[in-house]
């Protein structure tokens, strides 16, 4: 079972804005996939892709399957 998530959305935002993607990746490994999916959907558009890219490969796939395919296309196409 995963540890309880103790990192807040604002802390995640700060890590993204500072470009500390390794620290972000390490902190998100303690989150359950549904929590990460919810976080991605709450983030500002430019940060959504960065948060996804910071995830370990297995976690990224687990999160994406919890978000509708239309939302995923919108997130990634708008980022391109």
PDB file of N, CA, C and O in Angstrom:
ATOM      1  N   UNK A   1       0.832  -1.179   0.000  1.00  0.00           N
ATOM      2  CA  UNK A   1       0.000   0.000   0.000  1.00  0.00           C
ATOM      3  C   UNK A   1       0.879   1.244   0.000  1.00  0.00           C
ATOM      4  O   UNK A   1       1.921   1.275   0.654  1.00  0.00           O
ATOM      5  N   UNK A   2       0.462   2.251  -0.723  1.00  0.00           N
ATOM      6  CA  UNK A   2       1.243   3.489  -0.819  1.00  0.00           C
ATOM      7  C   UNK A   2       1.115   4.305   0.458  1.00  0.00           C
ATOM      8  O   UNK A   2       0.140   4.205   1.204  1.00  0.00           O
ATOM      9  N   UNK A   3       2.151   5.123   0.677  1.00  0.00           N
ATOM     10  CA  UNK A   3       2.105   6.044   1.802  1.00  0.00           C
ATOM     11  C   UNK A   3       1.039   7.093   1.536  1.00  0.00           C
ATOM     12  O   UNK A   3       0.629   7.307   0.395  1.00  0.00           O
ATOM     13  N   UNK A   4       0.599   7.741   2.600  1.00  0.00           N
ATOM     14  CA  UNK A   4      -0.370   8.811   2.427  1.00  0.00           C
ATOM     15  C   UNK A   4       0.296   9.988   1.720  1.00  0.00           C
ATOM     16  O   UNK A   4       1.451  10.318   1.987  1.00  0.00           O
ATOM     17  N   UNK A   5      -0.445  10.604   0.824  1.00  0.00           N
ATOM     18  CA  UNK A   5       0.047  11.754   0.083  1.00  0.00           C
ATOM     19  C   UNK A   5       0.128  12.961   1.018  1.00  0.00           C
ATOM     20  O   UNK A   5      -0.883  13.387   1.576  1.00  0.00           O
ATOM     21  N   UNK A   6       1.322  13.504   1.186  1.00  0.00           N
ATOM     22  CA  UNK A   6       1.492  14.661   2.058  1.00  0.00           C
ATOM     23  C   UNK A   6       1.938  15.899   1.283  1.00  0.00           C
ATOM     24  O   UNK A   6       2.138  16.958   1.877  1.00  0.00           O
ATOM     25  N   UNK A   7       2.096  15.780  -0.030  1.00  0.00           N
ATOM     26  CA  UNK A   7       2.503  16.903  -0.864  1.00  0.00           C
ATOM     27  C   UNK A   7       1.246  17.597  -1.377  1.00  0.00           C
ATOM     28  O   UNK A   7       0.337  16.943  -1.889  1.00  0.00           O
ATOM     29  N   UNK A   8       1.194  18.909  -1.241  1.00  0.00           N
ATOM     30  CA  UNK A   8       0.015  19.656  -1.671  1.00  0.00           C
ATOM     31  C   UNK A   8       0.136  20.077  -3.133  1.00  0.00           C
ATOM     32  O   UNK A   8       1.219  20.048  -3.718  1.00  0.00           O
ATOM     33  N   UNK A   9      -0.996  20.467  -3.708  1.00  0.00           N
ATOM     34  CA  UNK A   9      -1.000  20.947  -5.087  1.00  0.00           C
ATOM     35  C   UNK A   9      -0.059  22.142  -5.246  1.00  0.00           C
ATOM     36  O   UNK A   9       0.656  22.240  -6.243  1.00  0.00           O
ATOM     37  N   UNK A  10      -0.058  23.042  -4.277  1.00  0.00           N
ATOM     38  CA  UNK A  10       0.795  24.231  -4.392  1.00  0.00           C
ATOM     39  C   UNK A  10       2.271  23.858  -4.345  1.00  0.00           C
ATOM     40  O   UNK A  10       3.094  24.505  -4.992  1.00  0.00           O
ATOM     41  N   UNK A  11       2.612  22.826  -3.590  1.00  0.00           N
ATOM     42  CA  UNK A  11       4.004  22.360  -3.565  1.00  0.00           C
ATOM     43  C   UNK A  11       4.388  21.746  -4.911  1.00  0.00           C
ATOM     44  O   UNK A  11       5.508  21.928  -5.388  1.00  0.00           O
ATOM     45  N   UNK A  12       3.460  21.026  -5.511  1.00  0.00           N
ATOM     46  CA  UNK A  12       3.704  20.452  -6.832  1.00  0.00           C
ATOM     47  C   UNK A  12       3.884  21.580  -7.845  1.00  0.00           C
ATOM     48  O   UNK A  12       4.811  21.542  -8.655  1.00  0.00           O
ATOM     49  N   UNK A  13       3.005  22.583  -7.805  1.00  0.00           N
ATOM     50  CA  UNK A  13       3.116  23.738  -8.705  1.00  0.00           C
ATOM     51  C   UNK A  13       4.480  24.400  -8.566  1.00  0.00           C
ATOM     52  O   UNK A  13       5.111  24.755  -9.562  1.00  0.00           O
ATOM     53  N   UNK A  14       4.932  24.565  -7.322  1.00  0.00           N
ATOM     54  CA  UNK A  14       6.227  25.210  -7.075  1.00  0.00           C
ATOM     55  C   UNK A  14       7.369  24.391  -7.683  1.00  0.00           C
ATOM     56  O   UNK A  14       8.291  24.957  -8.270  1.00  0.00           O
ATOM     57  N   UNK A  15       7.313  23.083  -7.548  1.00  0.00           N
ATOM     58  CA  UNK A  15       8.352  22.226  -8.130  1.00  0.00           C
ATOM     59  C   UNK A  15       8.360  22.331  -9.652  1.00  0.00           C
ATOM     60  O   UNK A  15       9.423  22.371 -10.271  1.00  0.00           O
ATOM     61  N   UNK A  16       7.174  22.376 -10.249  1.00  0.00           N
ATOM     62  CA  UNK A  16       7.075  22.495 -11.705  1.00  0.00           C
ATOM     63  C   UNK A  16       7.630  23.844 -12.155  1.00  0.00           C
ATOM     64  O   UNK A  16       8.421  23.910 -13.095  1.00  0.00           O
ATOM     65  N   UNK A  17       7.218  24.910 -11.490  1.00  0.00           N
ATOM     66  CA  UNK A  17       7.662  26.246 -11.868  1.00  0.00           C
ATOM     67  C   UNK A  17       9.174  26.420 -11.722  1.00  0.00           C
ATOM     68  O   UNK A  17       9.793  27.157 -12.489  1.00  0.00           O
ATOM     69  N   UNK A  18       9.759  25.746 -10.746  1.00  0.00           N
ATOM     70  CA  UNK A  18      11.210  25.829 -10.536  1.00  0.00           C
ATOM     71  C   UNK A  18      11.972  24.860 -11.426  1.00  0.00           C
ATOM     72  O   UNK A  18      13.203  24.871 -11.450  1.00  0.00           O
ATOM     73  N   UNK A  19      11.240  24.018 -12.161  1.00  0.00           N
ATOM     74  CA  UNK A  19      11.893  23.057 -13.045  1.00  0.00           C
ATOM     75  C   UNK A  19      12.521  21.884 -12.306  1.00  0.00           C
ATOM     76  O   UNK A  19      13.422  21.229 -12.832  1.00  0.00           O
ATOM     77  N   UNK A  20      12.064  21.618 -11.115  1.00  0.00           N
ATOM     78  CA  UNK A  20      12.608  20.525 -10.298  1.00  0.00           C
ATOM     79  C   UNK A  20      11.815  19.245 -10.556  1.00  0.00           C
ATOM     80  O   UNK A  20      11.117  18.735  -9.679  1.00  0.00           O
ATOM     81  N   UNK A  21      11.941  18.746 -11.776  1.00  0.00           N
ATOM     82  CA  UNK A  21      11.141  17.595 -12.178  1.00  0.00           C
ATOM     83  C   UNK A  21      11.576  16.305 -11.503  1.00  0.00           C
ATOM     84  O   UNK A  21      10.751  15.418 -11.288  1.00  0.00           O
ATOM     85  N   UNK A  22      12.845  16.183 -11.167  1.00  0.00           N
ATOM     86  CA  UNK A  22      13.302  14.980 -10.438  1.00  0.00           C
ATOM     87  C   UNK A  22      12.661  14.942  -9.054  1.00  0.00           C
ATOM     88  O   UNK A  22      12.173  13.894  -8.630  1.00  0.00           O
ATOM     89  N   UNK A  23      12.654  16.070  -8.343  1.00  0.00           N
ATOM     90  CA  UNK A  23      12.011  16.134  -7.023  1.00  0.00           C
ATOM     91  C   UNK A  23      10.512  15.892  -7.150  1.00  0.00           C
ATOM     92  O   UNK A  23       9.904  15.240  -6.300  1.00  0.00           O
ATOM     93  N   UNK A  24       9.925  16.419  -8.211  1.00  0.00           N
ATOM     94  CA  UNK A  24       8.502  16.201  -8.460  1.00  0.00           C
ATOM     95  C   UNK A  24       8.229  14.719  -8.675  1.00  0.00           C
ATOM     96  O   UNK A  24       7.289  14.166  -8.105  1.00  0.00           O
ATOM     97  N   UNK A  25       9.048  14.082  -9.495  1.00  0.00           N
ATOM     98  CA  UNK A  25       8.899  12.657  -9.769  1.00  0.00           C
ATOM     99  C   UNK A  25       8.975  11.849  -8.482  1.00  0.00           C
ATOM    100  O   UNK A  25       8.161  10.954  -8.254  1.00  0.00           O
ATOM    101  N   UNK A  26       9.950  12.164  -7.646  1.00  0.00           N
ATOM    102  CA  UNK A  26      10.116  11.439  -6.387  1.00  0.00           C
ATOM    103  C   UNK A  26       8.926  11.637  -5.457  1.00  0.00           C
ATOM    104  O   UNK A  26       8.503  10.695  -4.786  1.00  0.00           O
ATOM    105  N   UNK A  27       8.387  12.835  -5.410  1.00  0.00           N
ATOM    106  CA  UNK A  27       7.246  13.070  -4.515  1.00  0.00           C
ATOM    107  C   UNK A  27       5.980  12.406  -5.040  1.00  0.00           C
ATOM    108  O   UNK A  27       5.156  11.944  -4.250  1.00  0.00           O
ATOM    109  N   UNK A  28       5.811  12.350  -6.359  1.00  0.00           N
ATOM    110  CA  UNK A  28       4.601  11.752  -6.929  1.00  0.00           C
ATOM    111  C   UNK A  28       4.601  10.231  -6.872  1.00  0.00           C
ATOM    112  O   UNK A  28       3.548   9.615  -7.042  1.00  0.00           O
ATOM    113  N   UNK A  29       5.750   9.612  -6.638  1.00  0.00           N
ATOM    114  CA  UNK A  29       5.777   8.146  -6.544  1.00  0.00           C
ATOM    115  C   UNK A  29       5.001   7.661  -5.324  1.00  0.00           C
ATOM    116  O   UNK A  29       4.619   6.493  -5.258  1.00  0.00           O
ATOM    117  N   UNK A  30       4.768   8.538  -4.369  1.00  0.00           N
ATOM    118  CA  UNK A  30       4.004   8.162  -3.171  1.00  0.00           C
ATOM    119  C   UNK A  30       2.497   8.353  -3.352  1.00  0.00           C
ATOM    120  O   UNK A  30       1.717   8.005  -2.465  1.00  0.00           O
ATOM    121  N   UNK A  31       2.089   8.900  -4.485  1.00  0.00           N
ATOM    122  CA  UNK A  31       0.676   9.151  -4.755  1.00  0.00           C
ATOM    123  C   UNK A  31       0.057   7.943  -5.454  1.00  0.00           C
ATOM    124  O   UNK A  31       0.720   7.255  -6.231  1.00  0.00           O
ATOM    125  N   UNK A  32      -1.195   7.700  -5.176  1.00  0.00           N
ATOM    126  CA  UNK A  32      -1.952   6.664  -5.894  1.00  0.00           C
ATOM    127  C   UNK A  32      -2.323   7.217  -7.273  1.00  0.00           C
ATOM    128  O   UNK A  32      -2.474   8.429  -7.432  1.00  0.00           O
ATOM    129  N   UNK A  33      -2.470   6.349  -8.257  1.00  0.00           N
ATOM    130  CA  UNK A  33      -2.782   6.787  -9.620  1.00  0.00           C
ATOM    131  C   UNK A  33      -4.013   7.689  -9.708  1.00  0.00           C
ATOM    132  O   UNK A  33      -3.959   8.694 -10.417  1.00  0.00           O
ATOM    133  N   UNK A  34      -5.126   7.380  -9.021  1.00  0.00           N
ATOM    134  CA  UNK A  34      -6.278   8.283  -9.111  1.00  0.00           C
ATOM    135  C   UNK A  34      -5.974   9.693  -8.580  1.00  0.00           C
ATOM    136  O   UNK A  34      -6.500  10.679  -9.097  1.00  0.00           O
ATOM    137  N   UNK A  35      -5.130   9.783  -7.555  1.00  0.00           N
ATOM    138  CA  UNK A  35      -4.760  11.104  -7.030  1.00  0.00           C
ATOM    139  C   UNK A  35      -3.942  11.880  -8.052  1.00  0.00           C
ATOM    140  O   UNK A  35      -4.143  13.082  -8.229  1.00  0.00           O
ATOM    141  N   UNK A  36      -3.027  11.203  -8.721  1.00  0.00           N
ATOM    142  CA  UNK A  36      -2.199  11.867  -9.727  1.00  0.00           C
ATOM    143  C   UNK A  36      -3.065  12.306 -10.901  1.00  0.00           C
ATOM    144  O   UNK A  36      -2.898  13.415 -11.411  1.00  0.00           O
ATOM    145  N   UNK A  37      -3.983  11.455 -11.334  1.00  0.00           N
ATOM    146  CA  UNK A  37      -4.880  11.819 -12.434  1.00  0.00           C
ATOM    147  C   UNK A  37      -5.692  13.061 -12.065  1.00  0.00           C
ATOM    148  O   UNK A  37      -5.833  13.972 -12.880  1.00  0.00           O
ATOM    149  N   UNK A  38      -6.223  13.102 -10.851  1.00  0.00           N
ATOM    150  CA  UNK A  38      -6.973  14.281 -10.397  1.00  0.00           C
ATOM    151  C   UNK A  38      -6.083  15.514 -10.368  1.00  0.00           C
ATOM    152  O   UNK A  38      -6.505  16.601 -10.764  1.00  0.00           O
ATOM    153  N   UNK A  39      -4.853  15.346  -9.902  1.00  0.00           N
ATOM    154  CA  UNK A  39      -3.913  16.462  -9.857  1.00  0.00           C
ATOM    155  C   UNK A  39      -3.664  17.010 -11.256  1.00  0.00           C
ATOM    156  O   UNK A  39      -3.696  18.223 -11.461  1.00  0.00           O
ATOM    157  N   UNK A  40      -3.418  16.131 -12.216  1.00  0.00           N
ATOM    158  CA  UNK A  40      -3.161  16.570 -13.587  1.00  0.00           C
ATOM    159  C   UNK A  40      -4.336  17.381 -14.111  1.00  0.00           C
ATOM    160  O   UNK A  40      -4.139  18.408 -14.761  1.00  0.00           O
ATOM    161  N   UNK A  41      -5.537  16.937 -13.839  1.00  0.00           N
ATOM    162  CA  UNK A  41      -6.719  17.650 -14.325  1.00  0.00           C
ATOM    163  C   UNK A  41      -6.912  18.998 -13.638  1.00  0.00           C
ATOM    164  O   UNK A  41      -7.527  19.898 -14.211  1.00  0.00           O
ATOM    165  N   UNK A  42      -6.398  19.150 -12.423  1.00  0.00           N
ATOM    166  CA  UNK A  42      -6.524  20.430 -11.693  1.00  0.00           C
ATOM    167  C   UNK A  42      -5.444  21.433 -12.079  1.00  0.00           C
ATOM    168  O   UNK A  42      -5.590  22.628 -11.819  1.00  0.00           O
ATOM    169  N   UNK A  43      -4.371  20.967 -12.692  1.00  0.00           N
ATOM    170  CA  UNK A  43      -3.232  21.836 -12.997  1.00  0.00           C
ATOM    171  C   UNK A  43      -3.559  22.785 -14.146  1.00  0.00           C
ATOM    172  O   UNK A  43      -4.472  22.547 -14.937  1.00  0.00           O
ATOM    173  N   UNK A  44      -2.781  23.876 -14.215  1.00  0.00           N
ATOM    174  CA  UNK A  44      -2.849  24.763 -15.375  1.00  0.00           C
ATOM    175  C   UNK A  44      -2.391  23.977 -16.591  1.00  0.00           C
ATOM    176  O   UNK A  44      -1.566  23.071 -16.481  1.00  0.00           O
ATOM    177  N   UNK A  45      -2.928  24.327 -17.749  1.00  0.00           N
ATOM    178  CA  UNK A  45      -2.629  23.591 -18.984  1.00  0.00           C
ATOM    179  C   UNK A  45      -1.131  23.373 -19.221  1.00  0.00           C
ATOM    180  O   UNK A  45      -0.728  22.244 -19.499  1.00  0.00           O
ATOM    181  N   UNK A  46      -0.292  24.410 -19.122  1.00  0.00           N
ATOM    182  CA  UNK A  46       1.135  24.170 -19.418  1.00  0.00           C
ATOM    183  C   UNK A  46       1.801  23.186 -18.452  1.00  0.00           C
ATOM    184  O   UNK A  46       2.775  22.524 -18.811  1.00  0.00           O
ATOM    185  N   UNK A  47       1.281  23.093 -17.241  1.00  0.00           N
ATOM    186  CA  UNK A  47       1.902  22.232 -16.242  1.00  0.00           C
ATOM    187  C   UNK A  47       1.417  20.791 -16.317  1.00  0.00           C
ATOM    188  O   UNK A  47       2.076  19.892 -15.794  1.00  0.00           O
ATOM    189  N   UNK A  48       0.280  20.558 -16.955  1.00  0.00           N
ATOM    190  CA  UNK A  48      -0.265  19.206 -17.020  1.00  0.00           C
ATOM    191  C   UNK A  48       0.710  18.235 -17.680  1.00  0.00           C
ATOM    192  O   UNK A  48       0.942  17.140 -17.166  1.00  0.00           O
ATOM    193  N   UNK A  49       1.271  18.624 -18.795  1.00  0.00           N
ATOM    194  CA  UNK A  49       2.181  17.740 -19.516  1.00  0.00           C
ATOM    195  C   UNK A  49       3.463  17.547 -18.711  1.00  0.00           C
ATOM    196  O   UNK A  49       3.999  16.440 -18.663  1.00  0.00           O
ATOM    197  N   UNK A  50       3.959  18.608 -18.081  1.00  0.00           N
ATOM    198  CA  UNK A  50       5.181  18.481 -17.292  1.00  0.00           C
ATOM    199  C   UNK A  50       5.003  17.516 -16.128  1.00  0.00           C
ATOM    200  O   UNK A  50       5.897  16.724 -15.831  1.00  0.00           O
ATOM    201  N   UNK A  51       3.856  17.581 -15.474  1.00  0.00           N
ATOM    202  CA  UNK A  51       3.591  16.651 -14.369  1.00  0.00           C
ATOM    203  C   UNK A  51       3.533  15.223 -14.906  1.00  0.00           C
ATOM    204  O   UNK A  51       4.110  14.310 -14.315  1.00  0.00           O
ATOM    205  N   UNK A  52       2.842  15.031 -16.015  1.00  0.00           N
ATOM    206  CA  UNK A  52       2.773  13.695 -16.607  1.00  0.00           C
ATOM    207  C   UNK A  52       4.165  13.185 -16.972  1.00  0.00           C
ATOM    208  O   UNK A  52       4.498  12.035 -16.689  1.00  0.00           O
ATOM    209  N   UNK A  53       4.980  14.034 -17.599  1.00  0.00           N
ATOM    210  CA  UNK A  53       6.319  13.624 -18.027  1.00  0.00           C
ATOM    211  C   UNK A  53       7.237  13.326 -16.848  1.00  0.00           C
ATOM    212  O   UNK A  53       8.199  12.572 -16.988  1.00  0.00           O
ATOM    213  N   UNK A  54       6.948  13.909 -15.696  1.00  0.00           N
ATOM    214  CA  UNK A  54       7.782  13.672 -14.514  1.00  0.00           C
ATOM    215  C   UNK A  54       7.481  12.324 -13.862  1.00  0.00           C
ATOM    216  O   UNK A  54       8.261  11.841 -13.041  1.00  0.00           O
ATOM    217  N   UNK A  55       6.368  11.726 -14.222  1.00  0.00           N
ATOM    218  CA  UNK A  55       5.981  10.457 -13.606  1.00  0.00           C
ATOM    219  C   UNK A  55       6.837   9.304 -14.103  1.00  0.00           C
ATOM    220  O   UNK A  55       7.254   9.287 -15.261  1.00  0.00           O
ATOM    221  N   UNK A  56       7.099   8.336 -13.223  1.00  0.00           N
ATOM    222  CA  UNK A  56       7.726   7.100 -13.703  1.00  0.00           C
ATOM    223  C   UNK A  56       6.821   6.461 -14.756  1.00  0.00           C
ATOM    224  O   UNK A  56       5.603   6.639 -14.708  1.00  0.00           O
ATOM    225  N   UNK A  57       7.384   5.735 -15.686  1.00  0.00           N
ATOM    226  CA  UNK A  57       6.635   5.187 -16.820  1.00  0.00           C
ATOM    227  C   UNK A  57       5.378   4.421 -16.400  1.00  0.00           C
ATOM    228  O   UNK A  57       4.306   4.642 -16.964  1.00  0.00           O
ATOM    229  N   UNK A  58       5.496   3.541 -15.437  1.00  0.00           N
ATOM    230  CA  UNK A  58       4.327   2.753 -15.011  1.00  0.00           C
ATOM    231  C   UNK A  58       3.239   3.632 -14.424  1.00  0.00           C
ATOM    232  O   UNK A  58       2.056   3.421 -14.692  1.00  0.00           O
ATOM    233  N   UNK A  59       3.623   4.604 -13.636  1.00  0.00           N
ATOM    234  CA  UNK A  59       2.634   5.493 -13.023  1.00  0.00           C
ATOM    235  C   UNK A  59       1.943   6.335 -14.084  1.00  0.00           C
ATOM    236  O   UNK A  59       0.738   6.573 -13.999  1.00  0.00           O
ATOM    237  N   UNK A  60       2.688   6.784 -15.077  1.00  0.00           N
ATOM    238  CA  UNK A  60       2.097   7.590 -16.147  1.00  0.00           C
ATOM    239  C   UNK A  60       1.006   6.843 -16.881  1.00  0.00           C
ATOM    240  O   UNK A  60      -0.063   7.394 -17.144  1.00  0.00           O
ATOM    241  N   UNK A  61       1.268   5.600 -17.210  1.00  0.00           N
ATOM    242  CA  UNK A  61       0.266   4.788 -17.891  1.00  0.00           C
ATOM    243  C   UNK A  61      -0.949   4.537 -17.024  1.00  0.00           C
ATOM    244  O   UNK A  61      -2.079   4.535 -17.512  1.00  0.00           O
ATOM    245  N   UNK A  62      -0.718   4.323 -15.730  1.00  0.00           N
ATOM    246  CA  UNK A  62      -1.826   4.090 -14.813  1.00  0.00           C
ATOM    247  C   UNK A  62      -2.700   5.313 -14.638  1.00  0.00           C
ATOM    248  O   UNK A  62      -3.909   5.193 -14.439  1.00  0.00           O
ATOM    249  N   UNK A  63      -2.101   6.483 -14.711  1.00  0.00           N
ATOM    250  CA  UNK A  63      -2.859   7.729 -14.563  1.00  0.00           C
ATOM    251  C   UNK A  63      -3.660   8.048 -15.807  1.00  0.00           C
ATOM    252  O   UNK A  63      -4.815   8.467 -15.734  1.00  0.00           O
ATOM    253  N   UNK A  64      -3.022   7.841 -16.955  1.00  0.00           N
ATOM    254  CA  UNK A  64      -3.680   8.178 -18.213  1.00  0.00           C
ATOM    255  C   UNK A  64      -4.937   7.341 -18.411  1.00  0.00           C
ATOM    256  O   UNK A  64      -5.930   7.833 -18.948  1.00  0.00           O
ATOM    257  N   UNK A  65      -4.905   6.099 -17.989  1.00  0.00           N
ATOM    258  CA  UNK A  65      -6.087   5.255 -18.190  1.00  0.00           C
ATOM    259  C   UNK A  65      -7.270   5.721 -17.347  1.00  0.00           C
ATOM    260  O   UNK A  65      -8.402   5.308 -17.601  1.00  0.00           O
ATOM    261  N   UNK A  66      -7.033   6.568 -16.353  1.00  0.00           N
ATOM    262  CA  UNK A  66      -8.110   7.085 -15.511  1.00  0.00           C
ATOM    263  C   UNK A  66      -8.698   8.396 -16.028  1.00  0.00           C
ATOM    264  O   UNK A  66      -9.699   8.877 -15.498  1.00  0.00           O
ATOM    265  N   UNK A  67      -8.088   8.972 -17.053  1.00  0.00           N
ATOM    266  CA  UNK A  67      -8.557  10.230 -17.637  1.00  0.00           C
ATOM    267  C   UNK A  67      -9.171   9.898 -18.990  1.00  0.00           C
ATOM    268  O   UNK A  67      -8.636   9.072 -19.728  1.00  0.00           O
ATOM    269  N   UNK A  68     -10.286  10.533 -19.320  1.00  0.00           N
ATOM    270  CA  UNK A  68     -10.957  10.224 -20.578  1.00  0.00           C
ATOM    271  C   UNK A  68     -10.025  10.484 -21.762  1.00  0.00           C
ATOM    272  O   UNK A  68      -9.180  11.378 -21.725  1.00  0.00           O
ATOM    273  N   UNK A  69     -10.199   9.695 -22.794  1.00  0.00           N
ATOM    274  CA  UNK A  69      -9.328   9.815 -23.965  1.00  0.00           C
ATOM    275  C   UNK A  69      -9.454  11.194 -24.606  1.00  0.00           C
ATOM    276  O   UNK A  69      -8.473  11.721 -25.130  1.00  0.00           O
ATOM    277  N   UNK A  70     -10.631  11.777 -24.570  1.00  0.00           N
ATOM    278  CA  UNK A  70     -10.821  13.120 -25.132  1.00  0.00           C
ATOM    279  C   UNK A  70     -10.016  14.147 -24.351  1.00  0.00           C
ATOM    280  O   UNK A  70      -9.391  15.024 -24.947  1.00  0.00           O
ATOM    281  N   UNK A  71     -10.024  14.050 -23.017  1.00  0.00           N
ATOM    282  CA  UNK A  71      -9.238  14.982 -22.201  1.00  0.00           C
ATOM    283  C   UNK A  71      -7.750  14.811 -22.442  1.00  0.00           C
ATOM    284  O   UNK A  71      -7.015  15.797 -22.493  1.00  0.00           O
ATOM    285  N   UNK A  72      -7.296  13.576 -22.592  1.00  0.00           N
ATOM    286  CA  UNK A  72      -5.881  13.312 -22.862  1.00  0.00           C
ATOM    287  C   UNK A  72      -5.474  13.956 -24.186  1.00  0.00           C
ATOM    288  O   UNK A  72      -4.441  14.621 -24.269  1.00  0.00           O
ATOM    289  N   UNK A  73      -6.292  13.755 -25.217  1.00  0.00           N
ATOM    290  CA  UNK A  73      -5.982  14.365 -26.516  1.00  0.00           C
ATOM    291  C   UNK A  73      -5.915  15.883 -26.389  1.00  0.00           C
ATOM    292  O   UNK A  73      -5.015  16.513 -26.945  1.00  0.00           O
ATOM    293  N   UNK A  74      -6.851  16.465 -25.670  1.00  0.00           N
ATOM    294  CA  UNK A  74      -6.870  17.919 -25.490  1.00  0.00           C
ATOM    295  C   UNK A  74      -5.618  18.394 -24.773  1.00  0.00           C
ATOM    296  O   UNK A  74      -4.997  19.372 -25.190  1.00  0.00           O
ATOM    297  N   UNK A  75      -5.244  17.713 -23.703  1.00  0.00           N
ATOM    298  CA  UNK A  75      -4.054  18.102 -22.939  1.00  0.00           C
ATOM    299  C   UNK A  75      -2.815  18.078 -23.813  1.00  0.00           C
ATOM    300  O   UNK A  75      -2.053  19.045 -23.836  1.00  0.00           O
ATOM    301  N   UNK A  76      -2.605  16.989 -24.530  1.00  0.00           N
ATOM    302  CA  UNK A  76      -1.369  16.839 -25.297  1.00  0.00           C
ATOM    303  C   UNK A  76      -1.371  17.608 -26.600  1.00  0.00           C
ATOM    304  O   UNK A  76      -0.320  18.093 -27.019  1.00  0.00           O
ATOM    305  N   UNK A  77      -2.505  17.737 -27.253  1.00  0.00           N
ATOM    306  CA  UNK A  77      -2.553  18.501 -28.504  1.00  0.00           C
ATOM    307  C   UNK A  77      -2.396  19.995 -28.238  1.00  0.00           C
ATOM    308  O   UNK A  77      -1.752  20.692 -29.023  1.00  0.00           O
ATOM    309  N   UNK A  78      -2.972  20.500 -27.146  1.00  0.00           N
ATOM    310  CA  UNK A  78      -2.827  21.920 -26.830  1.00  0.00           C
ATOM    311  C   UNK A  78      -1.414  22.243 -26.392  1.00  0.00           C
ATOM    312  O   UNK A  78      -0.966  23.382 -26.525  1.00  0.00           O
ATOM    313  N   UNK A  79      -0.708  21.252 -25.871  1.00  0.00           N
ATOM    314  CA  UNK A  79       0.661  21.490 -25.422  1.00  0.00           C
ATOM    315  C   UNK A  79       1.632  21.513 -26.589  1.00  0.00           C
ATOM    316  O   UNK A  79       2.724  22.073 -26.485  1.00  0.00           O
ATOM    317  N   UNK A  80       1.239  20.912 -27.687  1.00  0.00           N
ATOM    318  CA  UNK A  80       2.150  20.819 -28.852  1.00  0.00           C
ATOM    319  C   UNK A  80       2.298  22.139 -29.572  1.00  0.00           C
ATOM    320  O   UNK A  80       3.024  22.224 -30.562  1.00  0.00           O
TER     321      UNK A  80
END
